[in-house]
Amino acid sequence: MTEKVQTRCVIAGGGPAGIMAGYLLARAGVPVIVLEKHADFFRDFRGDTIHPSTLELMYELGLLDEFLKQPHQEVRELRAVVNGQAVPIADFTKLPTHCKFIAFMPQWDFLNFLSTHARAFPSFQLLMQCEVVDLTFDQQRVTGVRAKTPRGDLEIRADLIIGADGRHSIIQACAGLQRQEFGVAIDVLWMRLSKKQGDPQQTLGFFQGGTLFVLLDRGDYWQCGFVIPKGGFDDIKARGLQQLQHDIISFAGFLRDRAAELDDWSKIKLLTVQINRLRDWWRDGLLCIGDSAHAMSPAGGVGINLAIQDAVATANLLAAKLRSGPVSMDDLRKVQARREWPTRLIQAMQVFIHRRVVTGQTSQHKDSLPLVVRLLKWFPVLRQLPARFIGIGPRREHFRSPSTV
Ligand SMILES: Cc1cc2nc3c(=O)[nH]c(=O)nc-3n(C[C@H](O)[C@H](O)[C@H](O)COP(=O)(O)OP(=O)(O)OC[C@H]3O[C@@H](n4cnc5c(N)ncnc54)[C@H](O)[C@@H]3O)c2cc1C
């Protein structure tokens, strides 16, 4: 037996894009159901960076004070260790936002916070353990989703289906939307190492001879990202765990007394880095946003924030119409037109960072600082540029969607 439900908007995926879009549409009085395939939001590791642009949106929603009561770390300046020299890279303290810092907060805490507040709206529903497996069509128009749940099959018909189901989106595949891939030369190994008193402050990472080791402060441990050449994990495995521990110590000597915690390959997770985006983010009855429309590299830690900006633009452009009925293809086209340019710009910057900074095409001299980094070191005012690009990003969104509260 398939349970059948009708609503105004159904969102596949309870990540940052899906939960924020659900929150805003429900706040505007649109009946919305968010479907998340997992039983909870715990995903280790999906990024923790809540940027000033997102914090500003929290302020605009009146949620900021409560949000900042959740456990988090505040980083006002990003520093990097480049070929052994500590250099400041980005200064967030001059940004024109209420919060002049990046908040590092586990993504599950962020999603729990937002979804708890969304549940306060009567038109919001979040169904966990509900995996979208297919779309339904009426000729060329997408009319709904089919999903599997522990209680049985579910079919939801809606005026708008939003694909917010991330980089392996089933929605984009079932909708037949074409994707452009951009070559990425790196993958990332993620792992944890314990944190100890006297450890240095958080940095952006350790750049050395064209390679990169990232350390993110997670309170009582370090989330470590080891950037490797694309497809190189098997070679690293063949060289053995001891060699990997040795490589890590060569980046960050203070980890010498705990690198041995990495005593099993199961403690090391491979992230296959992708950068891609859809040619069309929509078709009649359906819109993709967030990673489902454009998978981001972790470079700059901008993926969560870009996904949220997409959600805000979606609500700004569609909520009022959706309250009373379906939206047109022209309305959906406007969402892409609004968000495609910032996405292109950020992805182009990520490709540049991969090619020129991380994979070391510019670092022939292992002890020298690249020119860009030297300029940032000499002229503090320049550090506001990366802060602005990372912290706020191009074409920042503000809430303009209606509210029933
Ligand atoms: C290892 C790693 C580290 C990263 N680090 C950072 C960082 O530090 N800062 C940053 O800003 N970004 C980071 N990113 C990128 C960031 O995680 C993404 O850009 C961001 O999460 C995109 O949000 P989203 O809501 O579009 O998709 P996702 O966060 O991928 O959410 C998609 C959701 O859909 C659900 N889902 C998938 N398929 C289905 C289905 N069929 N049915 C129902 N639900 C489904 C998934 O379970 C998931 O909850 C990182 C990414 C990775 C992989």
The ligand as a MOL file (V3000), in Angstrom:
LIG
                    3D

  0  0  0     0  0            999 V3000
M  V30 BEGIN CTAB
M  V30 COUNTS 53 58 0 0 0
M  V30 BEGIN ATOM
M  V30 1 C 33.6960 16.6460 3.7460 0
M  V30 2 C 33.0530 17.9530 3.4230 0
M  V30 3 C 33.4430 19.0920 4.0910 0
M  V30 4 C 32.8410 20.3060 3.8160 0
M  V30 5 N 33.2070 21.4060 4.5160 0
M  V30 6 C 32.4810 22.5480 4.3950 0
M  V30 7 C 32.6920 23.6560 5.2620 0
M  V30 8 O 33.5460 23.6350 6.1480 0
M  V30 9 N 31.9080 24.7380 5.0990 0
M  V30 10 C 30.9340 24.8110 4.1440 0
M  V30 11 O 30.2410 25.8480 4.0620 0
M  V30 12 N 30.7190 23.7850 3.3100 0
M  V30 13 C 31.4510 22.6490 3.4200 0
M  V30 14 N 31.1950 21.5900 2.6110 0
M  V30 15 C 30.1690 21.7030 1.5940 0
M  V30 16 C 28.8140 21.6580 2.2540 0
M  V30 17 O 28.6990 20.5490 3.1240 0
M  V30 18 C 27.7530 21.6070 1.1870 0
M  V30 19 O 28.0160 22.5420 0.1650 0
M  V30 20 C 26.4040 21.9260 1.8260 0
M  V30 21 O 26.1400 21.0180 2.8520 0
M  V30 22 C 25.3050 21.8780 0.7770 0
M  V30 23 O 24.0790 21.8990 1.3950 0
M  V30 24 P 22.8200 21.2030 0.7290 0
M  V30 25 O 21.7080 21.3810 1.6930 0
M  V30 26 O 22.6700 21.6880 -0.6490 0
M  V30 27 O 23.2140 19.6660 0.5900 0
M  V30 28 P 23.6140 18.6050 1.7040 0
M  V30 29 O 24.2210 19.2500 2.8740 0
M  V30 30 O 24.3770 17.5440 1.0010 0
M  V30 31 O 22.2170 18.0380 2.1820 0
M  V30 32 C 21.4890 17.1560 1.3760 0
M  V30 33 C 20.5650 16.3800 2.2880 0
M  V30 34 O 19.7160 15.5900 1.4900 0
M  V30 35 C 19.6130 14.2910 2.0350 0
M  V30 36 N 19.2890 13.3840 0.9450 0
M  V30 37 C 20.0860 12.9620 -0.0610 0
M  V30 38 N 19.4220 12.1720 -0.9060 0
M  V30 39 C 18.1530 12.0890 -0.4250 0
M  V30 40 C 16.9860 11.4230 -0.8680 0
M  V30 41 N 16.9930 10.6580 -1.9620 0
M  V30 42 N 15.8490 11.5380 -0.1450 0
M  V30 43 C 15.8300 12.3050 0.9820 0
M  V30 44 N 16.9210 12.9660 1.4510 0
M  V30 45 C 18.0610 12.8630 0.7440 0
M  V30 46 C 20.9840 14.0430 2.6380 0
M  V30 47 O 20.9290 13.0470 3.6380 0
M  V30 48 C 21.3070 15.4310 3.2130 0
M  V30 49 O 20.8460 15.5830 4.5200 0
M  V30 50 C 31.8200 20.3730 2.8410 0
M  V30 51 C 31.4480 19.2280 2.1410 0
M  V30 52 C 32.0420 18.0300 2.4350 0
M  V30 53 C 31.5830 16.7920 1.7070 0
M  V30 END ATOM
M  V30 BEGIN BOND
M  V30 1 1 1 2
M  V30 2 1 2 3
M  V30 3 2 2 52
M  V30 4 2 3 4
M  V30 5 1 4 5
M  V30 6 1 4 50
M  V30 7 2 5 6
M  V30 8 1 6 7
M  V30 9 1 6 13
M  V30 10 2 7 8
M  V30 11 1 7 9
M  V30 12 1 9 10
M  V30 13 2 10 11
M  V30 14 1 10 12
M  V30 15 2 12 13
M  V30 16 1 13 14
M  V30 17 1 14 15
M  V30 18 1 14 50
M  V30 19 1 15 16
M  V30 20 1 16 17
M  V30 21 1 16 18
M  V30 22 1 18 19
M  V30 23 1 18 20
M  V30 24 1 20 21
M  V30 25 1 20 22
M  V30 26 1 22 23
M  V30 27 1 23 24
M  V30 28 2 24 25
M  V30 29 1 24 26
M  V30 30 1 24 27
M  V30 31 1 27 28
M  V30 32 2 28 29
M  V30 33 1 28 30
M  V30 34 1 28 31
M  V30 35 1 31 32
M  V30 36 1 32 33
M  V30 37 1 33 34
M  V30 38 1 33 48
M  V30 39 1 34 35
M  V30 40 1 35 36
M  V30 41 1 35 46
M  V30 42 1 36 37
M  V30 43 1 36 45
M  V30 44 2 37 38
M  V30 45 1 38 39
M  V30 46 1 39 40
M  V30 47 2 39 45
M  V30 48 1 40 41
M  V30 49 2 40 42
M  V30 50 1 42 43
M  V30 51 2 43 44
M  V30 52 1 44 45
M  V30 53 1 46 47
M  V30 54 1 46 48
M  V30 55 1 48 49
M  V30 56 2 50 51
M  V30 57 1 51 52
M  V30 58 1 52 53
M  V30 END BOND
M  V30 END CTAB
M  END
